[in-house]
Amino acid sequence: MLPHHQKSLGRDWTTPWENLQRCCWNRHISSCMRWPGHYSRAPYPYFSSRHFSLNWRPPCLFESRTPFQYWNWRPDNLSQTSLIHLSSYIMNSEGDEPSSKRRKHQGTIQRHWEYVCNHNKDKTKILGDKNVDPKCEDSDNKFDFSVMSYNILSQDLLEDNSHLYRHCRRPVLHWSFRFPNILKEIKHFDADVLCLQEVQEDHYGAEIRPSLESLGYHCEYKMRTGRKPDGCAICFKHSKFSLLSVNPVEFYRHDVPLLDRDNVGLVLLLQPRVPRAASPVVCVANTHLLYNPRRGDIKLTQLAMLLAEISSVAHQKDGSFCPIIMCGDFNSVPGSPLYSFIKEGKLNYEGLAIGKVSGQEQSSRGQRILSIPIWPPNLGISQNCVYEVQQLPKVEKTDSDLTQTELDKTEVLVTAEKLSSNLQHHFSLSSVYSHYFPDTGIPEVTTCHSRSAITVDYIFYSAEKEDVAGQPGAEVALVGGLKLLARLSLLTEQDLWTVNGLPNENNSSDHLPLLAKFRLEL
């Protein structure tokens, strides 16, 4: 047994450093210990019951003072008053929970379908947990389809940020291991529309696109600017949709100093394949906003640019908007100003610190306040997140028929607008997920690695609306709207650490795929 002063720490044990030093000099233990107070999400070393259980101690370590020649122990910089944490994260009973987040046992995470009974934006109710897949059904008056949003973790970004994955076994981080798992997930969920982020360009061309095309998908891709290696992709099944337009969005603008980042978005206009002369169209957008928690000014501007493009693409001849689905990694947490702006359609940002926009940055020290307006007029986007310029009507001419004068005619009309700290958009958007478990209030998470476990991924959709009159930013009505039929459940941070976080042997990204089933009334 350990000599003297051994103390219990939950299911683990601690002992003063000098006691262990006396009985295990010449042993290399620097890779198997941790100190109380160490950052909890970082991968920490420990003595583990993989080497011994609490019911058994190697005699050479705990009962003998004979040096052990193979471990080559060094005290490093430990003080004489340090405590050694002996982790018992693998216990004899399967029901015992480990105290360490560095969990070695493997398994599969269980996710189930949640059916939604009321599709009103403010009165969504979950009927209950179902283990069966709610199949999409089409008929003469309705069109059902499914959408997945998935940040698949670019391999280059993984390797550039390897400190986030110290909890992972090295083999599970190799692309040759990860891609088959990702493809297996996509095949299993069989979504009609895929919105993928962090799609690495070389992998997209060599493996991802050919594999998805073999599954019946048509793929569109937008690579990040500035020679960044990854981008966003939207893929949809030929059998469900036809493509009407492809609209990439680059958030980098050389003439706007604020917009010096290489993030992008992609907006598609899709038409359901239904046996009728005319069917409503659906606008699907995908993006990956800037990560930097302290640059909320850039994030809001990138979002405004995406919303302006969606407004342009989804706008119909009668002045209404077609149904909209907006997916992606928004690098913002639920309840943050950016998130609230998406859902509520308005944001007064006067006095708001740039580091508070996304809710990721906890400290307000040294943060400047958002300027009014956030972006300069030459960006050409109003505070209502629409393009300020008016384009000339399209003329049915070939390129050879256009004169140079006609080619030089560009957007010339800019609305004069009083400087305001109020942002608005015209869409009534709901989130597929509620972000907290109703019974416990525990947060759902969509990403989990060594540094954090939070929600940053979303599927927003234009919900059916009974009345838009009097609602800010809702001057233009939506046609139809979408009904949320079901969603694939998310997990808690604790759930994910039971399988050693993300990525792991079965889930090969540091994000979970989000999946929803919708109904479009025809």
N, C-alpha and C positions, 0 to 999 in steps of 0.2 A: 504493500500500500504506500501511497505518498506520505512522506514523513511530515507530520505536524501541519496544522492550520489549513487543512483542506476545507473549502467552503462550497456549498451548493449554489449554482447559478441557474435556476430553472431546472432543466434536466441535465445541465452541464455542471462542470466542476472547475474551481479555480484553486491555485496553490501559489504561495509566494515564490518569486523567482529564485531566491537563494536556496530554497529546499530542492527545487528541481535541478538547480545547478550542481548541488552536492552529489546528486545521484545519477546524473547523466552527462557529466563532462565528456568530451570526445564524441558526443553524438550530434549529428546535424539536425537540429530541430527548428531552424529558422524558417523552414518551409511548412511547418505544421503547428503554428501557434498564432494566437491573435490576442489583442489587448482590449479590455473593456473600454467602450467609448469609441472604438474604431468605426469609421463611416460604414453604416450598416449595409449599404447596397454594394459596396465594393467587395470584390472577391477576397475573402480573408483566409489566411492559413490557420490550421488547427491540428490538434491531436484528434484523431477520429476513431470511432469504433470500427472503422474498416481495418484499423491496425489492432485494436483491442476493444472489448466491451467493458462496461462498468463492472461486470461480474468477474473479470479476469484481468490480471496485470502481468505483462511479461516480466519474469523474475529478473532478467538482466537489467531492466529499467527501473523497477520500483522496489525490488528487494535486495538488489546487489549493488555494491558500489564499484564493481569491476568495470573499467572502461570498455566501451564497445568500439572495436577498431574500424567498423565500416561506415559510421555515420559522419565522422569528421565534423563534429559540432563546433560552432563558433558563437560566442556570446554577442557579437556585433555591438550595437549601441544600447543594449538593455541596461536599465538601472537595477540596483539591488532590490528595489521595492516594487518592481514590476510584477504583475500577476500573469500567470499562464492560464489561458482558457482551454480546458479540455472538453472538446465538443463531443456530445453523444448523439449526433444527428441521425445515426442509424441505430434504432433501438430493437430490442427483442420482440416487442409487440408491434404489429402492423398498424395499430391505431395511434401509436405515439407520434406526435408531430415534432419534427426537428426544430431546434432553436436557431439554427444557422440557415441563412438564405442560400448558402452554397449547398445545394441538395444533390446527392449523388444518385438516388433511386430514379429510375426511368418509368415512364408511363405515357398515357395519352390523355390529353385534355378532352373533357366531354362538353360539347356544345349542342344545344337543342333549338328547335324552332319554337318561336313564340308567336301565337296568332293574335291579331289585333281585331277587335270587334267594332270599335267606333272610330271612324276616320276623320272626325272633326279635329282641327288643329289643336284645340285646347282640351279635348276630352278623350284622348286616346286611352284605351283600356286594354290591358293584356288579358286575354281569356284564360291562359294557362300554358303550361309547358307541354309541348308535344315532341315526341321523339321521331315522328314521321315527317317526311318532307312534303310540304304543301305544294302539290303540283300546279303549275300554271295552266289555265284552261282558256281557250279562245272560243268565242261564239259570235253570232251576228251583231251583238250589241256590246260586247266587252272584249278587251284584249289584255291578257295577263302576261307579265314578263318579270324577269329577275335581274338584279344588278349587283355586281360585286365591286367593291373598292378595296385595293390591296397594294400596300407598299411592300414590294418584294425584296428590298434591301440590295442595292447595287454592290457587287463584289468589291469594286474599287473603293467605295465609301466604307465598306466593312473593314478593309485592310488599312485604310487611312485613319480609322477610328477604332483601332483594335483594343484600346483601353476600355471600351464599352462592352467587350465580350470576353473578359477575363474569366468569367464564370463558366464559359463553354469549353467543352473538350475540343481540341484543335480539329479533329476529323470532321465534325459537324459544320465547320465554318468554310469548308472547301466548296467551291461552286459545283464541282462534279458530284458532291453529295447533296447540295441544297436544291439544285434545279429539278432533279427527279421528284423531290418532295413537293416543291411548289407546283409542278405540273400535275402531280397526283391530286393535290387539293383542288386545283382548277377543274380537273376532270370530275372529281367527286361532287362538287357543288353544282357544276354544269350550268352556270349562270348564262343568261342570254346576252348580257352586256358586261364587259370587264373594263374597269378603270384602274390601270396599273401605274404606280409611281416607282421612281428609282429603277427604271428599266435601262440597263446598261446597253449602249448602242451595239457593241460588238456581239454581245450575247443575244440581243434582239435579232440581229441579222442572221446569226448562225444557228440559233437554237429556238428562241422564244417564238418568233414569228412563224417559222416553218411548223413547229409543233402545234401552235394554235390554229393555223390554217388547215392542218390535217384533221382538226376537230370541228371544222366547219365555221371558223371565225374569219371575218374580214378585219384586218388590223390597220390602224392609223397611228402614226408615231410622231412626236415632236421632241427633238433632242434639245437639251439646254444649250444656251448660247455660250460664247467664250470658251469653246473647246472643252466644256465639261462632258464627262463620259456617259451621262445618263439623261433620261427624260421621262415623259409621260406617254402612255399609250391608251387608246380606247379601241377595244375589239368587240365586235358584235356578230351574232350568228346570221349567216345569209338567210337561213330559213325563217327568221323572225322579222328582220328589218331590211330596208333598202336605204342606201346612203344618198342624201340630198346635197349636203355640203360639208366641207372640212375647213375649219377656221382655227389655225394656230395663233397663239398669243405669246409674244415675247415681252417680258417685263423689263428687259434692259433697254434703256434709251440713252444714246450717246449725248443727246441734247438736253437731258434732264439729269443734273448731278445726283439728285436723290436716288435715281433708278440705275444704280451701278452694279446690280446683282443679276445673275444669269438664270433665274427661275423662269418657268414657262407654264402655259396652260394650253388646253386643247378643247375646242368646242365643236361638236358634231350635231347636225340636224338629221334625224332619222325618221323614216316613215314605216309604220307597221305594215307587214304583209298580210292584208286581210282581203277576203273576197268581196270587195265593194269598190265602187268607182272612186270615191274620195274618202280618205281616212285622216284623222288628225295626226300631226307630226309631234315628235318629242325632241327636245333639245337636251343633249347630254354633255356636261362639262367635266373636265378633270384637271387638277392642278396640284402642285406641291409648292407651297409658299415658303419664303425664307425662314430658316430656323432661328437665326440670331434673336434671343429673347429681348434684347435691348433696342431693337430697331423696329418698334411697332409702327413708326411712320412709314417705313418701306412696306411692311406687311399690309397696312390699310390701303396704300396706293396700289399694290399689286392686286389686292382683292377688288378695288374699284375698277381697275383695268379689265379684270375678268368679267365683272358684272356688266360693264359697258359692252363687251363683246357678246355676252349672252343676250343682252337687251337687243342688240342689233340683229342677232341670228334668230332669236325666238319671236321677234316682232312680226305680226301678221298684218295683212292688208286692211283689216277692219279696225286696226289700232289695238288689238288685244295681243296677249302673249300665249304661245303654245305651252303645254306642260314642260317643266324644267326639272332636271336632276343634276345636282352639282356634287361631285365627289372629290375626295382628295385628302392629302395630308396638309392641314392648315396650320400646323405648328402653333396651335392655340388651344387652351383648355376650356371646358364648359364653364359658362358664366362669365368669361372674360369679355371686355368691351368688343373685341372683334367678333366673337361668337354671338354676342347679343345683337350686334348690328346685323348679322346675317339673318337671324331669326325674327327680329322685331322690325327690321326695315328702316331703322333710324338710329343715329348716334350723335349726341352732343359731346364733342371731344374737347371743349374748352377746359383748360387746366389739367388735362390728362397727360401724365408722364409717359414718354415713349416706351418705357420698360414695363408699363402696366397694361398695354394694349392686348397682349396675348395671354397674360396671366401666368407666364412661365417664370418671370423674374420677380423674386420676392422682395428684394431690397430696392428702396427708392432713392438711396443715397447717390448723389451726383447725377441724377437723371434730369434731362431737360424736358420742358413741356412741349407738346406738339404745337407747331406753328399753325397759324390761321392765314390762308388755307394750308393744308398739308403739302399739296403738290402745286407746282407753278401752272399758270394759265396755258402755257404752250404745250402742256400734255394733251389738251383738247378734250378733257373729261370734266363734266360738271359735278357739283356737289350731290346731284341726284344719280351719279354713277352711270351716266349715258354720254355718248359722244356729243360734244357741243356743236360739231360741224354738221352741215347739211350737204349731202352729196347730190350731184345732179342726177336726174332720172337716167336709168340705163337706156341706151339707144341700140336698137338691133342693127349693128354694123360690124363688119369684120375689121380686124386691125388695120388692114390696108386702106379701108375707107375713111378712117379717122384722120383729121387734119392735125397738124402740130398744135394749132390753137385749141382744139378740143381736148387734146391730151394734156395741155397745160392748165386747163380749167380744173381747179381742185376745190376742196371745201373752203368756203369763203365766209360763211355766216357764223358768227360767234355770239352767243347770248351774253349780254352784259348782266353780271350777277353781283349782287351785293356780297361783300365778304361775310361769310357765315361759318360758324363752327358746327353746323348741323349737316350731317351726311344722311342721305336717304337712298333707298332703292325701291323699285316698283314691284318686287316679287313678294309673294306670301310664302315663305319657305319654312318648312318644319324639318326637324331632325328625326331620322329613323329611330335613333336610340335615345333613351331617357337619361343615360349617363350615371344613374345611381340605381342600386337594387332597391325596389320599393319596400321590401320587408325589413331590411337592415340599414338602408341609407349608405351602404358601403359603395365607393365609386367603382364604376366599370373602368377597365383599362383597355386600350387598343395597342399599346406598345410597352415593352418591358425588357430592360437590359440592366447592366451593372449600375447605372447611374440613376435611373428613374423608371417609374411605372405609372403612366398617365394616359389620358385620352387626348389624342391630337388628330385622329382620323374621323371623317364624317361622311354620311350620305344625307344631303339635304334634298328636299323635293317640294314641288309646288303642290300643296294640299288643296283639296276641294274647299271652296269658300262659299258660304251662303250669302254673305253680304260684305262688300268691300267698301261701301260708302263710309266716309268719315275716318278711314284708317290712314295714318300717315304713310306716304310713299306708295299708296295704292290707287292712284288716279286712273290706272288702266287695269281693267278686269282681266282675269285669266280665263281662258276657254277650257272648260272641262275641269282640269286638275286631276291629280292622281290619288288613288286610294291605296294606303299601305295595308297589305294583306298579312304579312308576316315578316319576321326578322330573325336572323340567326343570333342566338344569345351571345353576349360577351362574358368576360370573366373578371374576377377580382385579382389583385396583385398576389394575394396568398394562393389562389388557385394556380397561377402561373409558376410560382416558385416551387410548387410541389413537383413540377417537371423540370426544375432547374432553369426557370425563366425562358427567355427567348434570345436567340434560336436554340433549339434542342433537337433531339434525334428525330422527332416527327414533325416539328414546325420549324421551317427553315428560314424564316424572316424574323426580325425583331418587332414586327407588327403582326397583328391578327387580321385576317380578311374580314371585311364587313359584308353582309349579304342581306338583301331585302327583296320581297316580292311585292309587285305593284299591280294595280288594275287601272286600265284606261277605258273609260266609257266612250263608246263610238257613237 
